[in-house]
Amino acid sequence: MPATRRTGQRTARKRSAAPAAARLPTPKPDDEKLAQLREAHRRGKVVLFVGAGISMNLGLPPWSALIEHMARELGIDPRSFGDKGGYLTLAEYFRLRHGSIGPLRSWMDREWHHADVRVETSRIHELLAKGRFPLIYTTNYDRWLEAAFDHHKVKYTKIVSVADLAKLRPGATQIIKFHGDLEDDASIVLDESSYFARLDFESPLDIKLRADVLGRSVVFIGYSLADVNIRYLFYKLSRLWKQSVPDVAQPVSYLFSPSTNEVQQAVLAQWGIEMIPLARDDPSKALVEFLEGVVG
């Protein structure tokens, strides 16, 4: 009998130990993705792409405000104008009617650079400036990213045209204004013609992008998955890699999203882009959490 009790006690101890082992945390797939991205960032192998969502975080007007302004300038009911095409088509029509996008660029410059915008209070912009990203491409026209670097006293070189490549400095972040800058009308990619020309990927900045993405992971933040134009950019980058180095595996790229979407995740995966969703009530706080996880 004593032996039986001892055996039962040993059995009980074994049974009690099993649940403890089962409670050990297992890594989540997104945790693994974030760890891989953090390591790529540590090695300087990340190209950051910054979209309009980052500027909207500062309270800048949405695209709908731009469409409404174009309608008023053209003497068209804003409620019906927005139904006549996407903003690229509408901007093309504005250019045809006015002869240039100069007046539109001037309005955007005034509206997007109000003195009451406080970039110094933006944690997102602080992380971008201090995050040690060697290459930041942005499709935003405004200058708030550069202002954040100035405020936090971080060296950078703004690249709008091929002439700016001569200004590169060792150790300075390159901020490439991929769709132009509001200080230069000729550089702005806003209407259909300029956007389609950009998608030819034949300009000097396009050639630079091809070289920059080789061997690096591209991280997209501030982009809407509903924007077919940026989705075409995803597709084009994937094709560029396969054409340039067909026998070499493409480094995984990443897109941050404040929500989960299994359909989009599957579509992006075929282009070598992994979605990292972080569902939070506040998308801005979710992005801060993501960037903090990347830069440490």
Backbone hydrogen bonds in HBPLUS format (Angstrom, degrees):
<---DONOR---> <-ACCEPTOR-->    atom                        ^
c    i                          cat <-CA-CA->   ^        H-A-AA   ^      H-
h    n   atom  resd res      DA  || num        DHA   H-A  angle D-A-AA Bond
n    s   type  num  typ     dist DA aas  dist angle  dist       angle   num
A0004-THR N   A0001-MET O   2.98 MM   3  5.01 113.8  2.44  95.9 112.3     1
A0005-ARG N   A0001-MET O   2.95 MM   4  6.34 156.0  2.01 156.4 162.9     2
A0006-ARG N   A0002-PRO O   2.90 MM   4  6.24 156.8  1.95 150.6 157.1     3
A0007-THR N   A0003-ALA O   2.86 MM   4  6.14 159.0  1.90 150.9 156.7     4
A0008-GLY N   A0004-THR O   2.84 MM   4  6.07 160.2  1.87 148.5 154.2     5
A0009-GLN N   A0005-ARG O   2.78 MM   4  6.05 147.8  1.89 144.9 154.2     6
A0010-ARG N   A0006-ARG O   2.85 MM   4  6.19 154.9  1.91 148.1 154.6     7
A0011-THR N   A0007-THR O   2.80 MM   4  6.08 158.9  1.84 150.7 157.2     8
A0012-ALA N   A0008-GLY O   2.80 MM   4  5.97 155.4  1.86 144.3 151.3     9
A0013-ARG N   A0009-GLN O   2.86 MM   4  6.13 152.8  1.93 143.4 150.9    10
A0014-LYS N   A0010-ARG O   2.90 MM   4  6.23 154.4  1.97 147.4 154.4    11
A0015-ARG N   A0011-THR O   2.86 MM   4  6.15 159.7  1.90 151.2 156.9    12
A0016-SER N   A0012-ALA O   2.86 MM   4  6.07 152.4  1.94 147.1 154.9    13
A0017-ALA N   A0013-ARG O   3.05 MM   4  6.25 133.7  2.28 138.4 150.1    14
A0017-ALA N   A0014-LYS O   3.14 MM   3  5.16 130.9  2.39  94.0 107.2    15
A0018-ALA N   A0014-LYS O   3.27 MM   4  6.55 140.0  2.44 145.4 154.4    16
A0021-ALA N   A0017-ALA O   3.36 MM   4  6.78 153.3  2.44 151.3 157.9    17
A0021-ALA N   A0018-ALA O   3.11 MM   3  5.34 119.3  2.50 103.2 117.0    18
A0022-ALA N   A0018-ALA O   3.12 MM   4  6.45 152.9  2.20 150.1 158.2    19
A0023-ARG N   A0019-PRO O   3.06 MM   4  6.32 128.7  2.34 142.4 155.3    20
A0023-ARG N   A0020-ALA O   3.20 MM   3  5.25 138.7  2.38  95.6 106.9    21
A0024-LEU N   A0021-ALA O   3.23 MM   3  5.62 165.6  2.26 110.3 114.7    22
A0031-ASP N   A0028-LYS O   2.95 MM   3  5.09 123.8  2.28 101.6 117.0    23
A0032-GLU N   A0028-LYS O   3.06 MM   4  6.46 151.1  2.15 154.0 162.4    24
A0033-LYS N   A0029-PRO O   2.97 MM   4  6.34 153.9  2.04 147.9 155.3    25
A0034-LEU N   A0030-ASP O   2.93 MM   4  6.08 161.6  1.96 144.9 149.7    26
A0035-ALA N   A0031-ASP O   2.94 MM   4  6.15 150.9  2.03 142.8 150.9    27
A0036-GLN N   A0032-GLU O   2.95 MM   4  6.22 156.2  2.01 149.3 155.3    28
A0037-LEU N   A0033-LYS O   2.89 MM   4  6.16 158.2  1.94 151.3 157.7    29
A0038-ARG N   A0034-LEU O   2.83 MM   4  5.98 155.4  1.89 146.2 153.2    30
A0039-GLU N   A0035-ALA O   3.06 MM   4  6.26 152.6  2.13 143.5 150.0    31
A0040-ALA N   A0036-GLN O   2.99 MM   4  6.29 156.6  2.05 146.2 152.7    32
A0041-HIS N   A0037-LEU O   2.89 MM   4  6.13 156.6  1.95 150.5 157.0    33
A0042-ARG N   A0038-ARG O   2.92 MM   4  6.17 152.0  2.00 142.3 150.2    34
A0043-ARG N   A0039-GLU O   3.11 MM   4  6.37 143.5  2.25 143.9 152.7    35
A0045-LYS N   A0040-ALA O   2.85 MM   5  5.07 164.3  1.87 159.2 153.8    36
A0044-GLY N   A0041-HIS O   2.98 MM   3  4.99 160.2  2.02 106.0 111.6    37
A0217-SER N   A0045-LYS O   2.95 MM 172  6.23 165.0  1.97 154.4 149.4    38
A0047-VAL N   A0217-SER O   2.81 MM 170  6.17 159.6  1.85 156.4 161.5    39
A0219-VAL N   A0047-VAL O   2.83 MM 172  6.20 159.3  1.87 159.6 164.7    40
A0048-LEU N   A0135-LEU O   3.03 MM  87  6.31 169.9  2.04 160.5 157.5    41
A0137-TYR N   A0048-LEU O   2.71 MM  89  6.03 156.6  1.77 171.1 174.4    42
A0049-PHE N   A0219-VAL O   2.73 MM 170  5.91 167.3  1.75 166.0 163.3    43
A0221-ILE N   A0049-PHE O   2.98 MM 172  6.31 161.8  2.02 170.4 175.2    44
A0050-VAL N   A0137-TYR O   2.79 MM  87  6.26 155.7  1.85 152.4 160.3    45
A0139-THR N   A0050-VAL O   3.21 MM  89  6.59 153.4  2.28 161.6 167.0    46
A0051-GLY N   A0221-ILE O   2.85 MM 170  6.11 152.8  1.92 152.4 160.3    47
A0054-ILE N   A0051-GLY O   3.17 MM   3  6.06 158.9  2.21 123.7 128.1    48
A0055-SER N   A0052-ALA O   3.06 MM   3  5.36 120.1  2.44 105.4 119.2    49
A0056-MET N   A0052-ALA O   2.99 MM   4  6.29 157.2  2.04 156.0 163.4    50
A0053-GLY N   A0222-GLY O   2.88 MM 169  3.98 160.3  1.92 135.9 129.5    51
A0058-LEU N   A0055-SER O   2.89 MM   3  5.44 154.1  1.96 114.0 121.9    52
A0059-GLY N   A0056-MET O   2.89 MM   3  5.12 161.8  1.92 111.5 117.2    53
A0065-ALA N   A0062-PRO O   3.04 MM   3  5.59 138.8  2.22 111.2 120.9    54
A0066-LEU N   A0063-TRP O   2.99 MM   3  5.08 120.2  2.36  98.5 113.7    55
A0067-ILE N   A0063-TRP O   3.03 MM   4  6.40 156.2  2.09 154.3 160.8    56
A0068-GLU N   A0064-SER O   2.95 MM   4  6.18 157.4  2.00 145.5 151.6    57
A0069-HIS N   A0065-ALA O   2.98 MM   4  6.18 153.6  2.05 142.9 149.8    58
A0070-MET N   A0066-LEU O   3.00 MM   4  6.28 162.2  2.03 150.6 154.9    59
A0071-ALA N   A0067-ILE O   3.00 MM   4  6.25 158.8  2.05 148.6 154.4    60
A0072-ARG N   A0068-GLU O   3.03 MM   4  6.31 161.1  2.06 150.0 154.3    61
A0073-GLU N   A0069-HIS O   2.99 MM   4  6.22 164.3  2.02 155.7 159.7    62
A0074-LEU N   A0070-MET O   2.99 MM   4  6.17 139.1  2.16 143.6 154.8    63
A0074-LEU N   A0071-ALA O   3.14 MM   3  5.10 126.4  2.44  93.7 107.7    64
A0075-GLY N   A0071-ALA O   2.95 MM   4  6.04 108.6  2.48 139.0 156.5    65
A0076-ILE N   A0071-ALA O   2.85 MM   5  4.89 174.5  1.85 146.7 145.9    66
A0075-GLY N   A0072-ARG O   3.13 MM   3  5.01 155.1  2.19  99.2 106.9    67
A0080-SER N   A0077-ASP O   3.06 MM   3  5.60 136.7  2.26 113.8 124.1    68
A0081-PHE N   A0077-ASP O   2.96 MM   4  6.08 153.5  2.03 156.4 164.7    69
A0083-ASP N   A0080-SER O   3.11 MM   3  5.42 147.2  2.22 105.3 115.0    70
A0084-LYS N   A0081-PHE O   3.03 MM   3  5.45 165.3  2.05 116.3 120.8    71
A0090-LEU N   A0086-GLY O   2.98 MM   4  6.26 164.4  2.01 158.0 163.0    72
A0091-ALA N   A0087-TYR O   2.86 MM   4  5.91 154.2  1.93 142.0 149.0    73
A0092-GLU N   A0088-LEU O   2.97 MM   4  6.16 145.5  2.10 138.9 148.6    74
A0093-TYR N   A0089-THR O   2.99 MM   4  6.32 154.1  2.06 147.9 154.3    75
A0094-PHE N   A0090-LEU O   2.92 MM   4  6.21 152.6  2.00 144.3 152.3    76
A0095-ARG N   A0091-ALA O   2.93 MM   4  6.18 158.5  1.97 147.2 152.2    77
A0096-LEU N   A0092-GLU O   2.98 MM   4  6.28 156.5  2.04 148.1 154.5    78
A0097-ARG N   A0093-TYR O   2.98 MM   4  6.21 152.2  2.06 147.3 154.5    79
A0098-HIS N   A0094-PHE O   2.87 MM   4  6.02 153.8  1.94 152.1 159.7    80
A0099-GLY N   A0095-ARG O   2.63 MM   4  5.24 135.3  1.82 143.6 152.1    81
A0104-LEU N   A0101-ILE O   3.02 MM   3  5.15 115.3  2.45 101.2 117.6    82
A0105-ARG N   A0101-ILE O   2.77 MM   4  6.03 157.5  1.82 161.6 169.4    83
A0106-SER N   A0102-GLY O   2.95 MM   4  6.21 158.7  2.00 155.6 161.3    84
A0107-TRP N   A0103-PRO O   3.12 MM   4  6.35 156.5  2.18 142.0 147.5    85
A0108-MET N   A0104-LEU O   2.99 MM   4  6.23 163.3  2.02 150.7 155.3    86
A0109-ASP N   A0105-ARG O   2.89 MM   4  6.10 155.7  1.95 149.7 156.5    87
A0110-ARG N   A0106-SER O   3.10 MM   4  6.38 157.4  2.16 147.3 152.2    88
A0111-GLU N   A0107-TRP O   2.89 MM   4  6.08 174.8  1.89 160.4 161.9    89
A0112-TRP N   A0108-MET O   2.92 MM   4  5.77 151.8  2.00 147.3 153.3    90
A0117-VAL N   A0114-HIS O   3.24 MM   3  5.81 169.2  2.25 117.1 119.1    91
A0121-THR N   A0118-ARG O   3.16 MM   3  5.75 160.7  2.20 113.0 118.7    92
A0122-SER N   A0119-VAL O   3.08 MM   3  5.26 162.9  2.11 109.4 114.8    93
A0126-GLU N   A0122-SER O   3.06 MM   4  6.31 148.7  2.16 142.4 151.7    94
A0127-LEU N   A0123-ARG O   2.97 MM   4  6.20 157.0  2.02 148.5 153.5    95
A0128-LEU N   A0124-ILE O   3.02 MM   4  6.33 149.7  2.11 146.0 155.0    96
A0129-ALA N   A0125-HIS O   2.95 MM   4  6.10 157.2  2.00 144.7 150.5    97
A0130-LYS N   A0126-GLU O   2.87 MM   4  6.00 162.3  1.91 152.5 157.5    98
A0131-GLY N   A0127-LEU O   2.86 MM   4  5.20 111.2  2.34 131.7 143.1    99
A0174-GLN N   A0134-PRO O   3.00 MM  40  6.20 173.2  2.00 145.4 145.7   100
A0136-ILE N   A0174-GLN O   2.84 MM  38  6.07 168.4  1.86 178.9 176.7   101
A0176-ILE N   A0136-ILE O   2.82 MM  40  6.17 153.8  1.88 149.9 158.5   102
A0138-THR N   A0176-ILE O   2.95 MM  38  6.23 159.1  2.00 168.9 165.1   103
A0178-PHE N   A0138-THR O   2.90 MM  40  5.74 127.5  2.19 143.5 157.2   104
A0182-LEU N   A0141-TYR O   3.41 MM  41  5.57 156.7  2.47 140.6 134.7   105
A0147-ALA N   A0143-ARG O   2.94 MM   4  6.19 151.7  2.02 145.2 154.3   106
A0148-ALA N   A0144-TRP O   2.95 MM   4  6.11 146.2  2.06 139.4 146.9   107
A0149-PHE N   A0145-LEU O   3.20 MM   4  6.57 155.5  2.26 146.5 152.2   108
A0150-ASP N   A0146-GLU O   2.92 MM   4  6.25 157.3  1.97 150.6 157.3   109
A0151-HIS N   A0147-ALA O   2.83 MM   4  6.06 161.3  1.87 148.7 153.8   110
A0152-HIS N   A0148-ALA O   2.99 MM   4  6.17 160.9  2.03 150.1 154.6   111
A0154-VAL N   A0149-PHE O   2.93 MM   5  5.05 170.1  1.94 146.7 149.9   112
A0153-LYS N   A0150-ASP O   3.13 MM   3  4.96 156.8  2.19  99.8 106.2   113
A0173-THR N   A0155-LYS O   3.21 MM  18  6.41 151.5  2.30 135.6 127.9   114
A0157-THR N   A0173-THR O   2.80 MM  16  6.25 148.8  1.90 161.1 165.2   115
A0175-ILE N   A0157-THR O   2.92 MM  18  6.04 170.2  1.93 150.9 154.1   116
A0159-ILE N   A0175-ILE O   2.84 MM  16  6.01 165.0  1.86 152.8 152.2   117
A0177-LYS N   A0159-ILE O   2.89 MM  18  6.08 158.3  1.94 153.6 160.7   118
A0164-ASP N   A0161-SER O   3.01 MM   3  5.61 145.9  2.13 113.6 122.3   119
A0165-LEU N   A0162-VAL O   3.10 MM   3  5.52 156.7  2.16 110.7 117.6   120
A0166-ALA N   A0163-ALA O   3.39 MM   3  6.10 160.8  2.43 113.8 117.9   121
A0167-LYS N   A0164-ASP O   2.92 MM   3  5.38 160.2  1.96 113.6 120.2   122
A0168-LEU N   A0165-LEU O   3.43 MM   3  5.66 170.0  2.44 109.6 110.7   123
A0172-ALA N   A0169-ARG O   3.18 MM   3  5.54 162.4  2.22 133.0 132.6   124
A0178-PHE N   A0176-ILE O   3.03 MM   2  5.58 120.4  2.40 109.5  93.2   125
A0180-GLY N   A0177-LYS O   3.03 MM   3  5.09 163.4  2.06 110.4 112.6   126
A0189-VAL N   A0179-HIS O   2.87 MM  10  4.82 153.5  1.94 142.1 135.0   127
A0184-ASP N   A0181-ASP O   2.95 MM   3  5.66 168.1  1.96 126.0 129.0   128
A0187-SER N   A0184-ASP O   3.08 MM   3  5.54 146.1  2.20 111.1 120.6   129
A0188-ILE N   A0185-ASP O   3.18 MM   3  5.59 154.2  2.25 111.9 119.0   130
A0195-TYR N   A0191-ASP O   2.98 MM   4  6.12 153.3  2.05 151.5 160.1   131
A0196-PHE N   A0192-GLU O   2.83 MM   4  5.98 165.7  1.85 158.8 161.5   132
A0197-ALA N   A0193-SER O   3.04 MM   4  6.20 153.2  2.11 143.4 151.1   133
A0198-ARG N   A0194-SER O   3.00 MM   4  6.18 148.2  2.10 137.7 146.1   134
A0199-LEU N   A0195-TYR O   3.04 MM   4  6.35 146.4  2.15 144.4 153.4   135
A0200-ASP N   A0197-ALA O   3.15 MM   3  5.31 156.0  2.21 101.9 109.3   136
A0201-PHE N   A0198-ARG O   3.14 MM   3  5.81 160.5  2.18 115.6 121.1   137
A0206-ASP N   A0203-SER O   2.98 MM   3  5.08 121.5  2.34  99.8 115.1   138
A0207-ILE N   A0203-SER O   3.00 MM   4  6.38 155.3  2.07 155.6 162.6   139
A0208-LYS N   A0204-PRO O   2.97 MM   4  6.23 150.8  2.06 142.3 150.5   140
A0209-LEU N   A0205-LEU O   2.90 MM   4  6.14 153.7  1.97 142.1 149.2   141
A0210-ARG N   A0206-ASP O   2.95 MM   4  6.30 157.3  2.01 149.9 155.4   142
A0211-ALA N   A0207-ILE O   3.20 MM   4  6.50 157.2  2.25 144.4 149.5   143
A0212-ASP N   A0208-LYS O   2.84 MM   4  6.08 156.8  1.89 152.7 160.3   144
A0213-VAL N   A0209-LEU O   3.00 MM   4  6.13 155.4  2.06 158.4 161.4   145
A0216-ARG N   A0213-VAL O   3.08 MM   3  5.15 167.1  2.10 125.3 123.2   146
A0254-TYR N   A0218-VAL O   2.81 MM  36  6.28 157.6  1.86 155.2 162.7   147
A0220-PHE N   A0254-TYR O   2.85 MM  34  6.29 159.3  1.89 151.1 157.1   148
A0256-PHE N   A0220-PHE O   3.04 MM  36  6.33 165.2  2.07 174.5 174.7   149
A0227-ASP N   A0224-SER O   3.13 MM   3  5.54 165.4  2.15 111.9 116.5   150
A0231-ARG N   A0227-ASP O   3.19 MM   4  6.46 150.7  2.28 145.2 154.0   151
A0232-TYR N   A0228-VAL O   2.99 MM   4  6.18 141.9  2.14 138.4 147.2   152
A0233-LEU N   A0229-ASN O   3.27 MM   4  6.64 143.0  2.42 134.7 144.2   153
A0234-PHE N   A0230-ILE O   3.03 MM   4  6.46 152.5  2.11 147.0 153.4   154
A0235-TYR N   A0231-ARG O   3.03 MM   4  6.35 164.2  2.05 149.1 152.4   155
A0236-LYS N   A0232-TYR O   2.80 MM   4  6.01 159.0  1.84 149.6 155.7   156
A0237-LEU N   A0233-LEU O   2.92 MM   4  6.10 163.5  1.95 155.6 158.8   157
A0238-SER N   A0234-PHE O   3.12 MM   4  6.39 156.4  2.17 148.9 155.3   158
A0239-ARG N   A0235-TYR O   3.01 MM   4  6.34 156.5  2.07 149.7 156.1   159
A0240-LEU N   A0236-LYS O   2.84 MM   4  6.08 157.1  1.90 152.1 158.8   160
A0241-TRP N   A0237-LEU O   3.11 MM   4  6.34 158.5  2.16 147.7 151.8   161
A0242-LYS N   A0238-SER O   3.21 MM   4  6.49 166.4  2.23 148.6 151.7   162
A0243-GLN N   A0239-ARG O   2.92 MM   4  6.11 150.8  2.01 151.6 159.7   163
A0244-SER N   A0240-LEU O   2.89 MM   4  5.98 150.9  1.98 147.4 155.4   164
A0245-VAL N   A0241-TRP O   2.95 MM   4  5.99 177.1  1.95 160.1 161.0   165
A0248-VAL N   A0245-VAL O   3.18 MM   3  5.56 169.5  2.19 119.5 121.5   166
A0253-SER N   A0272-GLY O   3.00 MM  19  6.16 173.2  2.00 165.8 166.3   167
A0274-GLU N   A0253-SER O   2.73 MM  21  6.09 168.2  1.74 151.1 148.5   168
A0255-LEU N   A0274-GLU O   2.94 MM  19  6.25 148.9  2.04 147.4 149.3   169
A0276-ILE N   A0255-LEU O   2.87 MM  21  6.02 165.8  1.89 151.7 152.5   170
A0257-SER N   A0276-ILE O   3.17 MM  19  6.09 161.9  2.20 133.0 130.9   171
A0278-LEU N   A0257-SER O   2.86 MM  21  6.34 146.0  1.97 156.4 167.4   172
A0265-GLN N   A0261-ASN O   2.93 MM   4  6.09 157.2  1.99 152.6 160.1   173
A0266-ALA N   A0262-GLU O   3.13 MM   4  6.20 153.9  2.20 137.4 142.3   174
A0267-VAL N   A0263-VAL O   3.12 MM   4  6.43 160.6  2.16 151.1 156.4   175
A0268-LEU N   A0264-GLN O   2.89 MM   4  6.02 169.9  1.90 157.9 160.4   176
A0269-ALA N   A0265-GLN O   3.05 MM   4  6.08 148.1  2.16 139.1 147.9   177
A0271-TRP N   A0268-LEU O   2.93 MM   3  5.36 147.9  2.03 110.8 120.8   178
A0273-ILE N   A0268-LEU O   3.09 MM   5  5.16 160.5  2.13 137.0 134.1   179
A0272-GLY N   A0269-ALA O   3.01 MM   3  5.02 161.6  2.04 109.2 111.4   180
A0286-ALA N   A0282-ASP O   3.07 MM   4  6.41 150.3  2.16 150.2 159.4   181
A0287-LEU N   A0283-PRO O   2.98 MM   4  6.27 151.8  2.06 146.1 152.6   182
A0288-VAL N   A0284-SER O   3.00 MM   4  6.31 156.9  2.06 147.9 154.2   183
A0289-GLU N   A0285-LYS O   2.98 MM   4  6.18 161.8  2.02 146.3 150.9   184
A0290-PHE N   A0286-ALA O   2.97 MM   4  6.21 150.4  2.06 143.3 151.7   185
A0291-LEU N   A0287-LEU O   2.87 MM   4  6.12 171.2  1.88 158.8 159.6   186
A0292-GLU N   A0288-VAL O   2.89 MM   4  6.04 161.4  1.93 153.5 159.0   187
A0293-GLY N   A0289-GLU O   3.06 MM   4  6.18 144.7  2.19 135.7 145.0   188
A0293-GLY N   A0290-PHE O   3.01 MM   3  5.07 118.8  2.40  95.3 111.0   189
A0294-VAL N   A0290-PHE O   3.04 MM   4  6.41 132.3  2.28 141.8 155.4   190
A0294-VAL N   A0291-LEU O   3.06 MM   3  5.00 129.6  2.33  93.2 106.8   191
A0295-VAL N   A0291-LEU O   2.92 MM   4  6.14 174.6  1.93 165.1 163.5   192
A0296-GLY N   A0292-GLU O   2.93 MM   4  5.40 138.2  2.11 133.5 142.7   193
